[in-house]
Amino acid sequence: MPNGTPISRHCVVVLNGGRVVVEWENSLFQDVVTGEFFCVSKQEIAYSAREDELEALRVSGCVESYDGFQVYFLGLPEPSHRTLD
């Protein structure tokens, strides 16, 4: 079994400027290289990350591995979640 945090492959997308990000929810995105969280509109999504982009992330150490369904990220911070008080 692969190590890392599994993210559905369809949630790993490339924005119009070429930035590879994880789409979490409600227009919340995370840069896979810096870990930065930010909001942009869904119109900023150019396409789903391609094989060559995922391979470059694997070589750079951001991704442990990937397959047709999941991308396994290393050290990717999780988004904060509101808690019930």
N, CA, C and O atoms as a printed pandas DataFrame, in Angstrom:
     atom_number atom_name residue_name chain_id  residue_number  x_coord  y_coord  z_coord
0              1         N          MET        A               1    0.850   -1.184    0.000
1              2        CA          MET        A               1    0.000    0.000    0.000
2              3         C          MET        A               1    0.892    1.242    0.000
3              4         O          MET        A               1    1.867    1.303    0.750
4              5         N          PRO        A               2    0.565    2.236   -0.839
5              6        CA          PRO        A               2    1.377    3.448   -0.918
6              7         C          PRO        A               2    1.319    4.272    0.366
7              8         O          PRO        A               2    0.328    4.247    1.096
8              9         N          ASN        A               3    2.401    4.998    0.623
9             10        CA          ASN        A               3    2.446    5.938    1.743
10            11         C          ASN        A               3    1.888    7.274    1.288
11            12         O          ASN        A               3    1.688    7.491    0.093
12            13         N          GLY        A               4    1.639    8.156    2.219
13            14        CA          GLY        A               4    1.179    9.491    1.894
14            15         C          GLY        A               4   -0.317    9.636    2.071
15            16         O          GLY        A               4   -1.038    8.676    2.346
16            17         N          THR        A               5   -0.755   10.864    1.905
17            18        CA          THR        A               5   -2.177   11.188    2.018
18            19         C          THR        A               5   -2.846   10.976    0.672
19            20         O          THR        A               5   -2.490   11.637   -0.303
20            21         N          PRO        A               6   -3.822   10.054    0.598
21            22        CA          PRO        A               6   -4.476    9.818   -0.689
22            23         C          PRO        A               6   -5.489   10.921   -0.999
23            24         O          PRO        A               6   -6.330   11.266   -0.169
24            25         N          ILE        A               7   -5.387   11.457   -2.199
25            26        CA          ILE        A               7   -6.328   12.465   -2.698
26            27         C          ILE        A               7   -6.880   11.922   -4.011
27            28         O          ILE        A               7   -6.124   11.437   -4.853
28            29         N          SER        A               8   -8.190   12.003   -4.183
29            30        CA          SER        A               8   -8.788   11.555   -5.440
30            31         C          SER        A               8   -8.146   12.304   -6.599
31            32         O          SER        A               8   -8.000   13.526   -6.564
32            33         N          ARG        A               9   -7.772   11.566   -7.607
33            34        CA          ARG        A               9   -7.044   12.156   -8.732
34            35         C          ARG        A               9   -7.833   13.278   -9.404
35            36         O          ARG        A               9   -7.235   14.242   -9.883
36            37         N          HIS        A              10   -9.155   13.174   -9.449
37            38        CA          HIS        A              10   -9.945   14.228  -10.094
38            39         C          HIS        A              10   -9.901   15.551   -9.331
39            40         O          HIS        A              10  -10.285   16.589   -9.869
40            41         N          CYS        A              11   -9.433   15.519   -8.077
41            42        CA          CYS        A              11   -9.317   16.744   -7.280
42            43         C          CYS        A              11   -7.968   17.443   -7.473
43            44         O          CYS        A              11   -7.770   18.549   -6.970
44            45         N          VAL        A              12   -7.055   16.819   -8.184
45            46        CA          VAL        A              12   -5.744   17.419   -8.458
46            47         C          VAL        A              12   -5.840   18.066   -9.839
47            48         O          VAL        A              12   -5.925   17.384  -10.860
48            49         N          VAL        A              13   -5.824   19.397   -9.842
49            50        CA          VAL        A              13   -6.077   20.146  -11.071
50            51         C          VAL        A              13   -4.987   21.186  -11.301
51            52         O          VAL        A              13   -4.192   21.494  -10.413
52            53         N          VAL        A              14   -4.978   21.709  -12.503
53            54        CA          VAL        A              14   -4.040   22.768  -12.877
54            55         C          VAL        A              14   -4.859   24.023  -13.158
55            56         O          VAL        A              14   -5.846   23.986  -13.893
56            57         N          LEU        A              15   -4.433   25.131  -12.562
57            58        CA          LEU        A              15   -5.112   26.405  -12.790
58            59         C          LEU        A              15   -4.602   27.048  -14.078
59            60         O          LEU        A              15   -3.591   26.622  -14.635
60            61         N          ASN        A              16   -5.299   28.057  -14.536
61            62        CA          ASN        A              16   -4.948   28.731  -15.785
62            63         C          ASN        A              16   -3.489   29.176  -15.831
63            64         O          ASN        A              16   -2.882   29.148  -16.902
64            65         N          GLY        A              17   -2.917   29.580  -14.722
65            66        CA          GLY        A              17   -1.524   30.020  -14.687
66            67         C          GLY        A              17   -0.511   28.891  -14.628
67            68         O          GLY        A              17    0.694   29.146  -14.631
68            69         N          GLY        A              18   -0.980   27.633  -14.574
69            70        CA          GLY        A              18   -0.075   26.488  -14.538
70            71         C          GLY        A              18    0.195   25.935  -13.155
71            72         O          GLY        A              18    0.958   24.979  -13.017
72            73         N          ARG        A              19   -0.401   26.503  -12.141
73            74        CA          ARG        A              19   -0.209   26.067  -10.755
74            75         C          ARG        A              19   -0.977   24.770  -10.520
75            76         O          ARG        A              19   -2.171   24.695  -10.810
76            77         N          VAL        A              20   -0.293   23.741   -9.991
77            78        CA          VAL        A              20   -0.949   22.472   -9.669
78            79         C          VAL        A              20   -1.480   22.574   -8.243
79            80         O          VAL        A              20   -0.746   22.914   -7.315
80            81         N          VAL        A              21   -2.769   22.275   -8.087
81            82        CA          VAL        A              21   -3.428   22.456   -6.799
82            83         C          VAL        A              21   -4.367   21.289   -6.514
83            84         O          VAL        A              21   -4.732   20.521   -7.404
84            85         N          VAL        A              22   -4.745   21.183   -5.243
85            86        CA          VAL        A              22   -5.799   20.263   -4.825
86            87         C          VAL        A              22   -7.049   21.104   -4.612
87            88         O          VAL        A              22   -7.014   22.127   -3.928
88            89         N          GLU        A              23   -8.150   20.664   -5.204
89            90        CA          GLU        A              23   -9.440   21.338   -4.993
90            91         C          GLU        A              23  -10.121   20.649   -3.820
91            92         O          GLU        A              23  -10.486   19.477   -3.907
92            93         N          TRP        A              24  -10.293   21.385   -2.713
93            94        CA          TRP        A              24  -10.903   20.801   -1.526
94            95         C          TRP        A              24  -12.421   20.951   -1.564
95            96         O          TRP        A              24  -13.132   19.976   -1.803
96            97         N          GLU        A              25  -12.914   22.146   -1.335
97            98        CA          GLU        A              25  -14.372   22.368   -1.308
98            99         C          GLU        A              25  -14.649   23.859   -1.349
99           100         O          GLU        A              25  -13.791   24.666   -0.992
100          101         N          ASN        A              26  -15.839   24.224   -1.781
101          102        CA          ASN        A              26  -16.286   25.625   -1.775
102          103         C          ASN        A              26  -15.228   26.588   -2.303
103          104         O          ASN        A              26  -14.962   27.623   -1.693
104          105         N          SER        A              27  -14.634   26.245   -3.428
105          106        CA          SER        A              27  -13.611   27.073   -4.070
106          107         C          SER        A              27  -12.340   27.206   -3.240
107          108         O          SER        A              27  -11.567   28.140   -3.455
108          109         N          LEU        A              28  -12.103   26.292   -2.295
109          110        CA          LEU        A              28  -10.863   26.283   -1.518
110          111         C          LEU        A              28   -9.868   25.375   -2.222
111          112         O          LEU        A              28  -10.151   24.206   -2.482
112          113         N          PHE        A              29   -8.706   25.924   -2.524
113          114        CA          PHE        A              29   -7.656   25.195   -3.218
114          115         C          PHE        A              29   -6.381   25.222   -2.385
115          116         O          PHE        A              29   -6.218   26.071   -1.508
116          117         N          GLN        A              30   -5.476   24.278   -2.668
117          118        CA          GLN        A              30   -4.194   24.220   -1.980
118          119         C          GLN        A              30   -3.097   23.968   -2.996
119          120         O          GLN        A              30   -3.168   23.026   -3.787
120          121         N          ASP        A              31   -2.091   24.812   -2.967
121          122        CA          ASP        A              31   -0.929   24.632   -3.826
122          123         C          ASP        A              31   -0.178   23.392   -3.344
123          124         O          ASP        A              31    0.141   23.292   -2.159
124          125         N          VAL        A              32    0.108   22.450   -4.238
125          126        CA          VAL        A              32    0.723   21.188   -3.817
126          127         C          VAL        A              32    2.203   21.345   -3.510
127          128         O          VAL        A              32    2.781   20.479   -2.854
128          129         N          VAL        A              33    2.828   22.412   -3.960
129          130        CA          VAL        A              33    4.251   22.624   -3.697
130          131         C          VAL        A              33    4.455   23.410   -2.408
131          132         O          VAL        A              33    5.270   23.022   -1.571
132          133         N          THR        A              34    3.719   24.515   -2.236
133          134        CA          THR        A              34    3.921   25.384   -1.074
134          135         C          THR        A              34    3.016   25.045    0.099
135          136         O          THR        A              34    3.325   25.402    1.236
136          137         N          GLY        A              35    1.893   24.358   -0.156
137          138        CA          GLY        A              35    0.916   24.063    0.894
138          139         C          GLY        A              35   -0.050   25.197    1.147
139          140         O          GLY        A              35   -0.945   25.063    1.982
140          141         N          GLU        A              36    0.105   26.322    0.444
141          142        CA          GLU        A              36   -0.744   27.492    0.632
142          143         C          GLU        A              36   -2.194   27.188    0.268
143          144         O          GLU        A              36   -2.472   26.571   -0.760
144          145         N          PHE        A              37   -3.123   27.635    1.135
145          146        CA          PHE        A              37   -4.557   27.542    0.871
146          147         C          PHE        A              37   -5.032   28.884    0.333
147          148         O          PHE        A              37   -4.576   29.933    0.791
148          149         N          PHE        A              38   -5.937   28.861   -0.626
149          150        CA          PHE        A              38   -6.476   30.092   -1.191
150          151         C          PHE        A              38   -7.793   29.774   -1.881
151          152         O          PHE        A              38   -8.101   28.615   -2.159
152          153         N          CYS        A              39   -8.561   30.814   -2.152
153          154        CA          CYS        A              39   -9.839   30.658   -2.838
154          155         C          CYS        A              39   -9.769   31.302   -4.214
155          156         O          CYS        A              39   -9.273   32.419   -4.363
156          157         N          VAL        A              40  -10.263   30.598   -5.205
157          158        CA          VAL        A              40  -10.435   31.134   -6.555
158          159         C          VAL        A              40  -11.716   30.524   -7.119
159          160         O          VAL        A              40  -12.231   29.532   -6.602
160          161         N          SER        A              41  -12.207   31.124   -8.164
161          162        CA          SER        A              41  -13.415   30.588   -8.780
162          163         C          SER        A              41  -13.089   29.341   -9.594
163          164         O          SER        A              41  -11.956   29.155  -10.039
164          165         N          LYS        A              42  -14.079   28.505   -9.780
165          166        CA          LYS        A              42  -13.887   27.270  -10.548
166          167         C          LYS        A              42  -13.539   27.553  -12.006
167          168         O          LYS        A              42  -13.031   26.675  -12.703
168          169         N          GLN        A              43  -13.806   28.763  -12.468
169          170        CA          GLN        A              43  -13.446   29.138  -13.835
170          171         C          GLN        A              43  -11.929   29.210  -14.022
171          172         O          GLN        A              43  -11.442   29.212  -15.152
172          173         N          GLU        A              44  -11.184   29.269  -12.915
173          174        CA          GLU        A              44   -9.720   29.314  -12.985
174          175         C          GLU        A              44   -9.105   27.942  -13.258
175          176         O          GLU        A              44   -7.915   27.850  -13.561
176          177         N          ILE        A              45   -9.904   26.871  -13.154
177          178        CA          ILE        A              45   -9.390   25.525  -13.407
178          179         C          ILE        A              45   -9.210   25.341  -14.907
179          180         O          ILE        A              45  -10.147   25.528  -15.683
180          181         N          ALA        A              46   -7.997   24.973  -15.306
181          182        CA          ALA        A              46   -7.708   24.744  -16.722
182          183         C          ALA        A              46   -8.010   23.293  -17.099
183          184         O          ALA        A              46   -8.682   23.035  -18.098
184          185         N          TYR        A              47   -7.507   22.337  -16.290
185          186        CA          TYR        A              47   -7.686   20.917  -16.597
186          187         C          TYR        A              47   -7.226   20.068  -15.420
187          188         O          TYR        A              47   -6.582   20.573  -14.500
188          189         N          SER        A              48   -7.554   18.785  -15.447
189          190        CA          SER        A              48   -7.055   17.836  -14.439
190          191         C          SER        A              48   -5.573   17.596  -14.687
191          192         O          SER        A              48   -5.120   17.579  -15.831
192          193         N          ALA        A              49   -4.825   17.410  -13.609
193          194        CA          ALA        A              49   -3.385   17.203  -13.733
194          195         C          ALA        A              49   -3.098   15.991  -14.621
195          196         O          ALA        A              49   -3.715   14.935  -14.482
196          197         N          ARG        A              50   -2.160   16.172  -15.523
197          198        CA          ARG        A              50   -1.795   15.116  -16.476
198          199         C          ARG        A              50   -0.700   14.228  -15.895
199          200         O          ARG        A              50   -0.076   14.551  -14.884
200          201         N          GLU        A              51   -0.493   13.121  -16.556
201          202        CA          GLU        A              51    0.511   12.139  -16.138
202          203         C          GLU        A              51    1.898   12.772  -15.990
203          204         O          GLU        A              51    2.588   12.521  -15.002
204          205         N          ASP        A              52    2.308   13.587  -16.959
205          206        CA          ASP        A              52    3.646   14.188  -16.895
206          207         C          ASP        A              52    3.779   15.155  -15.723
207          208         O          ASP        A              52    4.858   15.262  -15.140
208          209         N          GLU        A              53    2.713   15.856  -15.365
209          210        CA          GLU        A              53    2.749   16.764  -14.227
210          211         C          GLU        A              53    2.813   15.988  -12.911
211          212         O          GLU        A              53    3.531   16.376  -11.990
212          213         N          LEU        A              54    2.066   14.904  -12.829
213          214        CA          LEU        A              54    2.127   14.066  -11.620
214          215         C          LEU        A              54    3.495   13.414  -11.482
215          216         O          LEU        A              54    4.011   13.288  -10.372
216          217         N          GLU        A              55    4.077   13.006  -12.582
217          218        CA          GLU        A              55    5.411   12.404  -12.538
218          219         C          GLU        A              55    6.449   13.428  -12.082
219          220         O          GLU        A              55    7.347   13.089  -11.313
220          221         N          ALA        A              56    6.339   14.671  -12.544
221          222        CA          ALA        A              56    7.258   15.725  -12.097
222          223         C          ALA        A              56    7.117   15.962  -10.596
223          224         O          ALA        A              56    8.114   16.192   -9.911
224          225         N          LEU        A              57    5.892   15.909  -10.081
225          226        CA          LEU        A              57    5.667   16.056   -8.639
226          227         C          LEU        A              57    6.245   14.875   -7.875
227          228         O          LEU        A              57    6.749   15.045   -6.765
228          229         N          ARG        A              58    6.178   13.689   -8.451
229          230        CA          ARG        A              58    6.768   12.513   -7.808
230          231         C          ARG        A              58    8.292   12.655   -7.745
231          232         O          ARG        A              58    8.900   12.397   -6.706
232          233         N          VAL        A              59    8.892   13.056   -8.835
233          234        CA          VAL        A              59   10.347   13.222   -8.885
234          235         C          VAL        A              59   10.805   14.306   -7.906
235          236         O          VAL        A              59   11.869   14.186   -7.300
236          237         N          SER        A              60   10.002   15.363   -7.750
237          238        CA          SER        A              60   10.372   16.461   -6.857
238          239         C          SER        A              60   10.159   16.120   -5.379
239          240         O          SER        A              60   10.618   16.855   -4.504
240          241         N          GLY        A              61    9.463   15.009   -5.094
241          242        CA          GLY        A              61    9.247   14.593   -3.714
242          243         C          GLY        A              61    7.937   15.051   -3.101
243          244         O          GLY        A              61    7.695   14.788   -1.923
244          245         N          CYS        A              62    7.086   15.727   -3.858
245          246        CA          CYS        A              62    5.778   16.160   -3.334
246          247         C          CYS        A              62    4.782   15.011   -3.299
247          248         O          CYS        A              62    3.873   14.986   -2.470
248          249         N          VAL        A              63    4.965   14.058   -4.211
249          250        CA          VAL        A              63    4.040   12.944   -4.367
250          251         C          VAL        A              63    4.809   11.641   -4.182
251          252         O          VAL        A              63    5.881   11.458   -4.760
252          253         N          GLU        A              64    4.263   10.746   -3.384
253          254        CA          GLU        A              64    4.864    9.420   -3.194
254          255         C          GLU        A              64    4.620    8.562   -4.432
255          256         O          GLU        A              64    5.542    7.959   -4.981
256          257         N          SER        A              65    3.354    8.519   -4.860
257          258        CA          SER        A              65    2.983    7.740   -6.036
258          259         C          SER        A              65    1.592    8.165   -6.475
259          260         O          SER        A              65    0.945    8.988   -5.826
260          261         N          TYR        A              66    1.143    7.596   -7.580
261          262        CA          TYR        A              66   -0.186    7.890   -8.100
262          263         C          TYR        A              66   -0.617    6.737   -8.977
263          264         O          TYR        A              66    0.202    5.966   -9.475
264          265         N          ASP        A              67   -1.927    6.637   -9.157
265          266        CA          ASP        A              67   -2.484    5.637  -10.059
266          267         C          ASP        A              67   -3.669    6.280  -10.778
267          268         O          ASP        A              67   -3.793    7.504  -10.775
268          269         N          GLY        A              68   -4.508    5.511  -11.371
269          270        CA          GLY        A              68   -5.631    6.057  -12.112
270          271         C          GLY        A              68   -6.703    6.693  -11.255
271          272         O          GLY        A              68   -7.574    7.394  -11.771
272          273         N          PHE        A              69   -6.654    6.458   -9.936
273          274        CA          PHE        A              69   -7.707    6.938   -9.054
274          275         C          PHE        A              69   -7.232    7.861   -7.942
275          276         O          PHE        A              69   -7.979    8.742   -7.516
276          277         N          GLN        A              70   -6.007    7.679   -7.465
277          278        CA          GLN        A              70   -5.499    8.418   -6.307
278          279         C          GLN        A              70   -4.123    9.015   -6.587
279          280         O          GLN        A              70   -3.351    8.499   -7.396
280          281         N          VAL        A              71   -3.838   10.129   -5.887
281          282        CA          VAL        A              71   -2.497   10.704   -5.841
282          283         C          VAL        A              71   -2.114   10.706   -4.372
283          284         O          VAL        A              71   -2.872   11.209   -3.542
284          285         N          TYR        A              72   -0.955   10.156   -4.031
285          286        CA          TYR        A              72   -0.517   10.030   -2.642
286          287         C          TYR        A              72    0.512   11.111   -2.346
287          288         O          TYR        A              72    1.669   11.008   -2.755
288          289         N          PHE        A              73    0.080   12.158   -1.627
289          290        CA          PHE        A              73    0.932   13.297   -1.319
290          291         C          PHE        A              73    1.703   13.075   -0.028
291          292         O          PHE        A              73    1.207   12.458    0.915
292          293         N          LEU        A              74    2.921   13.588   -0.004
293          294        CA          LEU        A              74    3.767   13.549    1.184
294          295         C          LEU        A              74    3.782   14.930    1.832
295          296         O          LEU        A              74    4.062   15.923    1.160
296          297         N          GLY        A              75    3.489   15.003    3.113
297          298        CA          GLY        A              75    3.601   16.250    3.856
298          299         C          GLY        A              75    2.631   17.335    3.444
299          300         O          GLY        A              75    2.924   18.516    3.633
300          301         N          LEU        A              76    1.496   16.982    2.891
301          302        CA          LEU        A              76    0.509   17.973    2.483
302          303         C          LEU        A              76   -0.364   18.313    3.683
303          304         O          LEU        A              76   -1.084   17.448    4.181
304          305         N          PRO        A              77   -0.315   19.580    4.167
305          306        CA          PRO        A              77   -1.155   19.932    5.309
306          307         C          PRO        A              77   -2.632   19.815    4.952
307          308         O          PRO        A              77   -3.033   20.105    3.824
308          309         N          GLU        A              78   -3.421   19.397    5.902
309          310        CA          GLU        A              78   -4.861   19.287    5.674
310          311         C          GLU        A              78   -5.524   20.625    5.956
311          312         O          GLU        A              78   -5.046   21.391    6.792
312          313         N          PRO        A              79   -6.623   20.911    5.264
313          314        CA          PRO        A              79   -7.328   22.172    5.539
314          315         C          PRO        A              79   -7.926   22.138    6.930
315          316         O          PRO        A              79   -8.306   21.081    7.433
316          317         N          SER        A              80   -8.004   23.318    7.550
317          318        CA          SER        A              80   -8.616   23.376    8.879
318          319         C          SER        A              80  -10.114   23.178    8.737
319          320         O          SER        A              80  -10.713   23.566    7.734
320          321         N          HIS        A              81  -10.704   22.579    9.736
321          322        CA          HIS        A              81  -12.142   22.324    9.744
322          323         C          HIS        A              81  -12.752   23.018   10.943
323          324         O          HIS        A              81  -12.173   23.042   12.029
324          325         N          ARG        A              82  -13.916   23.575   10.734
325          326        CA          ARG        A              82  -14.604   24.197   11.853
326          327         C          ARG        A              82  -15.063   23.105   12.820
327          328         O          ARG        A              82  -15.535   22.047   12.404
328          329         N          THR        A              83  -14.918   23.376   14.086
329          330        CA          THR        A              83  -15.354   22.423   15.101
330          331         C          THR        A              83  -16.621   22.939   15.770
331          332         O          THR        A              83  -16.904   24.137   15.777
332          333         N          LEU        A              84  -17.359   22.017   16.322
333          334        CA          LEU        A              84  -18.552   22.395   17.076
334          335         C          LEU        A              84  -18.121   22.804   18.470
335          336         O          LEU        A              84  -17.380   22.078   19.133
336          337         N          ASP        A              85  -18.571   23.941   18.912
337          338        CA          ASP        A              85  -18.226   24.421   20.260
338          339         C          ASP        A              85  -19.299   24.096   21.248
339          340         O          ASP        A              85  -19.173   24.426   22.427
